[in-house]
């Protein structure tokens, strides 16, 4: 088990090769718990990106493959300030 989700192996065939992927499926946990886990993950991910790119929103957004404005909205949603992550 991984968190509140069960692992399920998924196999796909591609030109004679077998590819294995792990898919997570909900186990019936409360939606409110799922939202909390997602919020926590998003905040940690955004913080890591900002730390890696010294608070540079454009570079962090590019690394996340998000538009800069969408990335800024996520920062605002999570109460993150890029200035905290800038190199002094």
C-alpha positions in Angstrom: 0.0 0.0 0.0 1.1 3.5 -0.7 -0.6 6.2 1.3 -4.4 6.1 0.9 -4.2 4.3 -2.5 -3.6 0.8 -3.6 -1.0 -0.1 -6.2 -2.2 -1.8 -9.3 0.2 -3.0 -12.0 -0.7 -2.0 -15.5 0.9 -3.6 -18.6 0.9 -2.2 -22.1 2.2 -3.8 -25.3 4.2 -1.8 -27.7 5.8 -3.4 -30.7 6.4 -6.7 -28.8 7.7 -5.1 -25.7 6.0 -5.1 -22.3 6.0 -1.9 -20.3 5.1 -1.9 -16.7 3.6 1.1 -14.9 2.2 1.5 -11.4 -1.2 3.1 -11.3 -2.7 4.4 -8.1 -6.4 4.0 -7.5 -8.4 5.4 -4.6 -9.3 3.0 -1.8 -12.3 4.8 -0.6 -10.6 7.4 1.6 -12.5 10.6 2.3 -12.4 13.2 -0.4 -11.5 15.8 2.2 -8.4 13.8 3.1 -7.5 13.5 -0.6 -7.7 17.3 -1.0 -5.4 17.8 2.0 -2.8 15.4 0.6 -3.0 17.1 -2.8 -2.7 20.6 -1.2 0.3 19.4 0.8 2.0 17.9 -2.3 1.4 21.0 -4.4 2.9 23.3 -1.7 5.9 21.1 -1.3 6.4 20.8 -5.0 6.1 24.6 -5.6 8.5 25.3 -2.7 11.1 22.8 -4.1 10.9 24.4 -7.6 11.3 27.9 -6.2 14.2 26.9 -4.0 15.9 25.2 -7.0 15.5 28.2 -9.2 16.3 30.8 -6.4 12.8 32.3 -6.5 12.8 32.9 -10.3 9.1 32.3 -11.3 9.7 32.0 -15.0 12.4 29.3 -14.6 10.4 27.4 -12.0 7.2 27.6 -14.1 9.2 26.3 -17.1 10.6 23.4 -15.1 7.0 22.5 -14.0 5.8 22.9 -17.6 3.2 25.5 -16.5 2.5 28.9 -17.9 4.0 31.6 -15.7 0.7 33.2 -14.8 -0.8 29.8 -13.8 2.3 29.2 -11.7 1.8 32.5 -10.0 -1.8 31.7 -9.2 -0.7 28.5 -7.6 1.8 30.4 -5.5 -0.9 32.8 -4.4 -3.3 29.9 -3.6 -0.7 28.4 -1.3 0.5 31.7 0.2 4.0 31.3 -1.1 6.2 34.4 -1.7 9.0 34.0 -4.2 11.2 36.5 -2.3 11.7 34.0 0.5 13.5 31.7 -2.0 15.7 34.3 -3.6 19.5 34.1 -3.0 20.6 36.9 -0.8 
